[in-house]
Amino acid sequence: MKAVYWFRNDLRIHDNQTLVAAAKADSLICIYVIDEAWFNQTRFGNTRIGFHKLKFLLEGLENLNQKLQSLGNKLIVKVGNPVEEVKNACLATEATHLFYAKQMGFYESKEEEKLKAELPNLTQKKYLGQTLFHVNNLPFKHNKIPEVFTEFRKKVEKYSEVNKLFESPKKLPPSSFVEEITLPKIEDFNIQNLSSENYGGLIFKGGEDAALERLKHYFWQTEKLKIYKSTRNGLLGMDYSSKFSPWLAWGFISPRKIYWEIKKFEAEIEKNVSTYWLIFELLWRDFFAFTIQMHGKTPFLKDGINQIKKHWGFDPVKFEKWKNGKTGIPFVDANMRELNATGFMSNRGRQNVASFLVHDLKLDWRAGAEYFEQQLIDYDVCSNWGNWNYVAGIGNDPRENRWFNVVFQSNRYDAKAEYIKTWLPQLQNLPVEFAKKPWEAKPEQLAFANLELGKDYPNPIMVDERW
Ligand SMILES: Cc1cc2nc3c(=O)[nH]c(=O)nc-3n(C[C@H](O)[C@H](O)[C@H](O)COP(=O)(O)OP(=O)(O)OC[C@H]3O[C@@H](n4cnc5c(N)ncnc54)[C@H](O)[C@@H]3O)c2cc1C
């Protein structure tokens, strides 16, 4: 059997059913395609990939290539149209089989259909390795996923089991691609680096090795898992939450690997509400994956999963301010600046800035979802668009109003304004309450803080009396 393995969001060796199956081939081409369409401008002026996201991916591809080489194969990375590139690889090598991991997003499923249509004589084998629960282990059909998370969770917790890990292949068949390979580097792309000197203590490196290191650090070296539930709403630093999402999103780590490591931790160290809660959160991830898959195109359209008609406006000036962290509302701005500088934002932050865009600025929710898609190193089609559907109030959410009072939220989660002051150092010398609402500071306080609103820090884009 001459095979091609099209790597997608399954960029790892461990717990990889597709790789286990492909390893049985006589010769194997491993290919990853960086989609050239990611760099095109979207209708709201975003792209689908920004600097941090691309850098994280390239680091991970480098790592995957090293691992494949140590098993006797190698990775070919192309920039182009995935369907065309995979088709060409199959035709050029006279492949009889094509292996890939099935993806849940609508666009990604269309790629699969196109390949099937264009290569009808090729045997295509696809596997599902993205979710914690295999679709076959769910207590409902893939097109009958409960609309509400709690129902999904309760049934899955009661009736479903998580599969054991697939063993990593010890050796891979040789690649029939003989040419020397150089993987693309970030400098090869014309992409704007929005980094600043300030990383807020966040360090992410793409790849399976870094993912497994992170697991070791969070569970075994620091035992932070023990207190996850009480710290998970934090804002500053690496360890208030697991930070698994970037590695999960690209498939550098498998959710089952995390699950079984939690079970080991429970057996060897401690089982408590926090160890349960991390699994609970992984269930959210599964819920969105199966939900988005079930609803096809609708989660990406204006009216969303529930087809709710609302008026969505768009104002490019306000949108630019939101994107650049220049709304004049410190809690929103700090979060957006963190996102731009690092490619990451906490869950608390995401809920707030998304709510602010949708409910306060009243901008089209898809503009925000697209910007997250561009910027987040953990961008995941299902988690992102699913969560934005929720925030916009057009998803399958029993609570209708998802408006967050951004000032109340900063009082609650950033009581001493440490987070705000980390990302907006110009507010450093303002008393805590005014760091959250600089527009209420008296002229003498602003003068003492050496701060001029409108010059050193933007005037607020709007002020809501409810804040
Ligand atoms: C508007 C919006 C957009 C989002 N976009 C994404 C996205 O593109 N990719 C992404 O992975 N997450 C997304 N999330 C969910 C969540 O914010 C991140 O998963 C989380 O902040 C990642 O940090 P962590 O790994 O430290 O999370 P932890 O708190 O340590 O949680 C562990 C894991 O559980 C999963 N998880 C936790 N919360 C959620 C959730 N609400 N939805 C789905 N999965 C969850 C993630 O896989 C996460 O890694 C979004 C949330 C919002 C409100």
The ligand as a Tripos MOL2 file, in Angstrom:
@<TRIPOS>MOLECULE
LIG
   53    58     1     0     0
SMALL
NO_CHARGES

@<TRIPOS>ATOM
      1 C1        -15.7400   34.2820   22.8540 C.3       1 LIG1
      2 C2        -14.9110   33.0730   23.2210 C.ar      1 LIG1
      3 C3        -14.0920   32.4750   22.2610 C.ar      1 LIG1
      4 C4        -13.3520   31.3360   22.5780 C.ar      1 LIG1
      5 N1        -12.5270   30.7770   21.6090 N.ar      1 LIG1
      6 C5        -11.8490   29.6470   21.9020 C.ar      1 LIG1
      7 C6        -11.0180   29.0380   20.9250 C.ar      1 LIG1
      8 O1        -10.9080   29.4800   19.7820 O.2       1 LIG1
      9 N2        -10.3190   27.9260   21.2890 N.ar      1 LIG1
     10 C7        -10.4220   27.3770   22.5350 C.ar      1 LIG1
     11 O2         -9.7720   26.3640   22.8140 O.2       1 LIG1
     12 N3        -11.2220   27.9190   23.4520 N.ar      1 LIG1
     13 C8        -11.9260   29.0440   23.1890 C.ar      1 LIG1
     14 N4        -12.7150   29.6060   24.1510 N.ar      1 LIG1
     15 C9        -12.9200   28.8810   25.4250 C.3       1 LIG1
     16 C10       -11.9710   29.2260   26.5780 C.3       1 LIG1
     17 O3        -11.8940   30.6050   26.7480 O.3       1 LIG1
     18 C11       -10.5720   28.6570   26.3780 C.3       1 LIG1
     19 O4        -10.6420   27.2930   26.0470 O.3       1 LIG1
     20 C12        -9.7390   28.7710   27.6570 C.3       1 LIG1
     21 O5         -9.6570   30.1120   28.0540 O.3       1 LIG1
     22 C13        -8.3650   28.2260   27.4050 C.3       1 LIG1
     23 O6         -7.5260   28.3760   28.5160 O.3       1 LIG1
     24 P1         -7.0730   27.1060   29.3570 P.3       1 LIG1
     25 O7         -6.6010   26.0340   28.4450 O.co2     1 LIG1
     26 O8         -6.1350   27.5690   30.3880 O.co2     1 LIG1
     27 O9         -8.4670   26.6650   29.9750 O.3       1 LIG1
     28 P2         -8.8150   25.7780   31.2530 P.3       1 LIG1
     29 O10        -9.6720   26.5980   32.1320 O.co2     1 LIG1
     30 O11        -7.5930   25.2040   31.8410 O.co2     1 LIG1
     31 O12        -9.7400   24.6310   30.6490 O.3       1 LIG1
     32 C14        -9.2110   23.3840   30.1980 C.3       1 LIG1
     33 C15        -9.6730   23.1230   28.7980 C.3       1 LIG1
     34 O13       -11.0920   23.0300   28.7350 O.3       1 LIG1
     35 C16       -11.5670   23.5470   27.5040 C.3       1 LIG1
     36 N5        -12.4580   24.6790   27.7420 N.ar      1 LIG1
     37 C17       -12.5060   25.4710   28.8340 C.ar      1 LIG1
     38 N6        -13.5060   26.3830   28.7060 N.ar      1 LIG1
     39 C18       -14.0740   26.1620   27.5040 C.ar      1 LIG1
     40 C19       -15.1330   26.7700   26.7710 C.ar      1 LIG1
     41 N7        -15.8390   27.8120   27.2530 N.pl3     1 LIG1
     42 N8        -15.4260   26.3040   25.5470 N.ar      1 LIG1
     43 C20       -14.7540   25.2620   25.0170 C.ar      1 LIG1
     44 N9        -13.7430   24.6420   25.6600 N.ar      1 LIG1
     45 C21       -13.4060   25.0870   26.8780 C.ar      1 LIG1
     46 C22       -10.3390   24.0080   26.7240 C.3       1 LIG1
     47 O14        -9.9430   22.9810   25.8560 O.3       1 LIG1
     48 C23        -9.3040   24.2230   27.8240 C.3       1 LIG1
     49 O15        -7.9780   24.0910   27.3670 O.3       1 LIG1
     50 C24       -13.4550   30.7660   23.8690 C.ar      1 LIG1
     51 C25       -14.2690   31.3790   24.8170 C.ar      1 LIG1
     52 C26       -14.9810   32.5200   24.5030 C.ar      1 LIG1
     53 C27       -15.8540   33.1580   25.5580 C.3       1 LIG1
@<TRIPOS>BOND
     1     1     2 1
     2     2     3 ar
     3     2    52 ar
     4     3     4 ar
     5     4     5 ar
     6     4    50 ar
     7     5     6 ar
     8     6     7 ar
     9     6    13 1
    10     7     8 2
    11     7     9 ar
    12     9    10 ar
    13    10    11 2
    14    10    12 ar
    15    12    13 ar
    16    13    14 ar
    17    14    15 1
    18    14    50 ar
    19    15    16 1
    20    16    17 1
    21    16    18 1
    22    18    19 1
    23    18    20 1
    24    20    21 1
    25    20    22 1
    26    22    23 1
    27    23    24 1
    28    24    25 2
    29    24    26 1
    30    24    27 1
    31    27    28 1
    32    28    29 2
    33    28    30 1
    34    28    31 1
    35    31    32 1
    36    32    33 1
    37    33    34 1
    38    33    48 1
    39    34    35 1
    40    35    36 1
    41    35    46 1
    42    36    37 ar
    43    36    45 ar
    44    37    38 ar
    45    38    39 ar
    46    39    40 ar
    47    39    45 ar
    48    40    41 1
    49    40    42 ar
    50    42    43 ar
    51    43    44 ar
    52    44    45 ar
    53    46    47 1
    54    46    48 1
    55    48    49 1
    56    50    51 ar
    57    51    52 ar
    58    52    53 1
@<TRIPOS>SUBSTRUCTURE
     1 LIG1         1 GROUP 0 **** ****
